[in-house]
Amino acid sequence: MSRQILVTGGAGFLGSHLVDLLLKDGHNVTAVDNGITGSWANLAHHEGNKNLEMIDADVSLELPDFGQLDQIFHFASPASPKDFEPLALEILAVNSKGTENCLKLAERTGATFIFASTSEVYGDPLVSPQPESYWGNVNPIGVRSVYDESKRFGEALTMAYHRGKGVQTRIIRYFNTYGPRMRIDDGRVVSNMIVQALKNQPLTVYGDGSQTRSFGYCHDSARGAILLANSSYHLPVNIGTTFEMPVVDLAKLIIRLTKSSSGVEYLPAAPDDPKRRRPDLSTANRELGYEPTIGLEEGLLETIEHFRKAV
């Protein structure tokens, strides 16, 4: 059945992949983006598709009239650590006021609201893997806090609308998503290292490189959002992969896959950088039947090809 669907941040890295899948499934999609980190070039391949409308707007401000909606995917927010200082106020606004604007819209239209949260709500976790029941270890005033805490607030706001106003809500906690359409200056570890490797520059590792991450491919991440939206589960759900890798090993893998002559350069550790990141996917497996399908090497090769064209 065709649905009327709104995707905020629809021109962004992950939002655009979500739009792809929704259009492929036959839905009518309105993508909204203010271009602060997204690019309409990410959706250029849909030019002429009558089922897609693209609107330049800031969801932190008053929303346009979108008509009747069945689902609202709120994916608008800068997500890279390099943006946390220069875009601090914008990040706080989109995850607070922007989230509330979208929740009010969901209340008015009866749409299901899907909030793209993050594993950053766990901060520098003291347990691993991280289940959704873990409350986190977050520095509320650190540089990263504008993202960590605004996503935590967004989750609280989402649950308040669910409990107090009967809005159908869903919460996704994404773990380190990567893939094509990441910006060349994205600032996240995968894009940084691939660009450096393609330029035969030293790959930057912060600290000793023993900190771990679990990297989920963009198509799996977008598919997880759709599975959750179409379920009846309203509590937070981790989406990612349980394959955990030290950052220094990721650097060595990228050097091998790109056939680069790069070495590894060690720099001081970033403030509040989590030491371990690995999701417990039990809830996603049980409630959604979710399993990642794209392995790390396969996903990295696709991502490398994307950056070969951009570097």
N, C-alpha and C positions, 0 to 999 in steps of 0.2 A: 504494500500500500504506500502510495506517495505521500510524503509529509512536507509541511512547511517548516523549514529549519533555519534558525539564525546561528551563525558562528561568529563570535567576536574574536578579533585577532586572526581573522580568516585569511589575511595576506601574509601571515607570519610563517615561520618554519614549520611548526607542527600543525597549526591551524589550516594551512593550505593542503597538507596531506589529508587531513580530516575532510576538507571540502571535496577533494578528489574522490574519496570513498563514498561519501554521501551522494554525490552526483552519479557515481557508477551504480549505486543502489536505486537510482531513479527518483530521488527526492528533489524538491525545489529548495534551493539554498540561497540565503542572503548572507554574504560575507561583509563584515564591517571591520575597518582598520583605519587607524590614523597615521600609519606610515612611520611611526617613531622607530620601530625596529623591523617592521614588516615591509614587504614590497609587493605591489600588484603584479610584478613580473612573475611571481610564483604561481599566479593563476592565468598567465597569458595563454597557455595552451587550451584554455576553455573559451577563448574569444568566440563569440557568436552562439554560445550555448544559452538557449532561452530559459533554461532552468536555473541559471546563476545570475544573481544581481550583486553588484559590488558597490558598496557605499563607503565613502571617506567620512568617518566620524569618530569622535572621541567618546567612548561609552562612559567616561567619568563625568561627562556633562549630560545635558538633557538628551534623551534618546529620540530619534525620529520615530514616526509612526510606521511600524513594520506590518501592520495588519494582524490577522490571525496567525498564531504560531503553534506548532506541536512540540517542538524541542528548541531549547536555547543552550548552546555549548559556549560557555564563557572561557575562552582561551586567550583573551587579551592580557598581556603583561610582558614587559621585558623580563628575560629569565637568565641572562648571562651575568656572572660576577663582575665583568668589566662595566656593566651598566649600573651597578648598585650605588655607586657614588654620584655620577653625573645625572642619573635619572631617578634619584632617590624619591623625590616627591611625586613624580609620575607613577612610580611603582606602587607607592602607598595609596595613591588616589585610585588607580584602576582596580586594585584588589580590595578596596573598601567601598568608596562611593560607586565605582563602576559595577562592583558585585551587587550592591544594593539596587542600583538602577535596573540591572538585569533580573534580579529577583522580583522587583515590583512588576516588571513586564511579564514575568512568568505568572505572577498572581493574577494580573488582569486578563491574560489570555488563556490561562489554564495549561500552559506549556510545562513540560518537564524541564527542569533546570539542571545542567551538568557543569560542575565547577572543576576546572583543571587546577588542582592543588599540586603539591610537590613533596618529595622526600625531604626537602629542606625543613619541613615542620618537625623532623626528628633531630635537627641540629647536628651536633657531634655525638652520635648515639653511644650509649653505654651498654647496649645489648645488640647482638647480631645473630641471625638476621633480624630486621626490624619488622615486627608485626604491627597491624593497625592499632592494637591496644596500647602500644608504647607511647608515652606522653611526650617524650623528647627531652633534649638537653640543649636549649637554645640560649645564646647570649642576646638579651633583649635590646642592647644598646650598641652592639658591634656594627661594623660596616655591612655585614650580610643581613642584619636584622630587618632592614626595610623590606626585603623579600620574604625572609623566614616568617616574621611576625605578621606581615600583611596577609600572607597565605593562611596563617593560623587564624587570623581574624576573619578572613573570608570563609573559612570552614565554620567558624562559630556563627557567623551571620547566616550562612546557608542552613545550618541546623535550626536556628531560631525561626526562620521562615517556614521550615518544614513542621516544627512542633507547634508554633504559634499561629500560623496562617494556613496550614494545610497544603503548602506548595509541595509538589512532587520534586524531590531533589536527589542528586547523585553527587558524590565527591570522589575524584580520582587523585591518587598520590603517585605522581610520575617519578621514576628513577632515571636520571641521566640519559635522556633521549638524544639520539644523534641520527644523522642521515643527510641525503641531498637536500639542498636549499638552506642549509645553515649559511649564515653570512661569512664572508671571507675574514671579517674582523670580529667574528662572533665572540671570541674570548673564552669559550669553553674548551676543555682539554682536547677533545677529539679534533675539532676544527683547527685549533692552534697547532697541534702536532702535525696534522696532515699538510697544512700550508708550509710549515717550516721544513718538513721532509721534502716536499716538492721543490722547494727553493734550495735544497741541500744546506740548510742552516741547522745549527744545533737545536735539538728538541728540548724545550724548556720543561724541567721537572722542579716543582716547588717542594722543599724539604728533601727527605731522603728517598722519596718515591714509593715508600712502603704503604702509603694510604691507598685504600682500595675503592673501586667503583664497579657498578654493575650496569653495563651499557645496553639499553633497549633500542632497537631499530624503530624508526619513525612509523613505518607501516604497521608494525605490531602495536605501537602506542596508540595510533589512531583507531585501529580495529578494537582495542580494548575499551576505548571511550564509547564506541557504538554498542558494543556488547553490554556495557554498564547502563547506557541510556535506555536500552530496550529491556532491561531487567526490572525487577521490583525491589532491588536492594538499595537502601538509602544511607547506609553507613559508609565511611571511607573505605576505599579499596586500593591497595597497592597495584601498580601496573609497571612491569619492567621485566628483567630477567634475573635469575638467581645465579648466573655465572659471574663470579667475582674475580677481579683482576687488579693487582697492584699497578699503580700508574706508570712506574718505570718499565714494567713488562708491556704495557700498552705502547709505550714509546718504541721499544724494540720491535714489536709486531708491526707497527706502522712503518718503521724504517725498512723492514723486510718486504712488506707488501708494496711499497712505493719504489723499491730497489734504489733507495737513496744512499748517498754517501755521508749523510748526517751522523753526528754523534749526539750525546746527551749532555745537556748543561744543567747543573743543579743550582737553584737559587733558594733564598730563605723561604721558609714555609709561609703561606698566606694566613692571615688572622682567621681563627675559628674554622679552619679548613677541616671538614670531617675526616676522621681516620679510617672509618669503615662505612661502606654503603652497600647494603645487600637487602633486597626485599624478601619478606616472607610472603609468598604468593598463594598461601593456602586459601584465603578468602576468594581471590580471583579464580582459582581452580574450581572451588566448590560452588560458588554462586554464579559464575559466568562461563564456566568451561574454558577459561582463558589459559592458553599456553603460548609463549613466544615461538615463532616459526623461523625467524631469520637468525642464523648464527653470526657471531661477531666478525669472523673473517669475511663472510659473504657481504654483510652490511658495510664493513669498512671499505671493501673494494668498490661498492656502489658509490660510497661517499667520496672516495679518492677520485673516481671518474668525474664526479660533479666539480670537485675543486681543480682538477686538471684544466677544465674549461674556463675557470675563473681566475686562476693565478697568472 
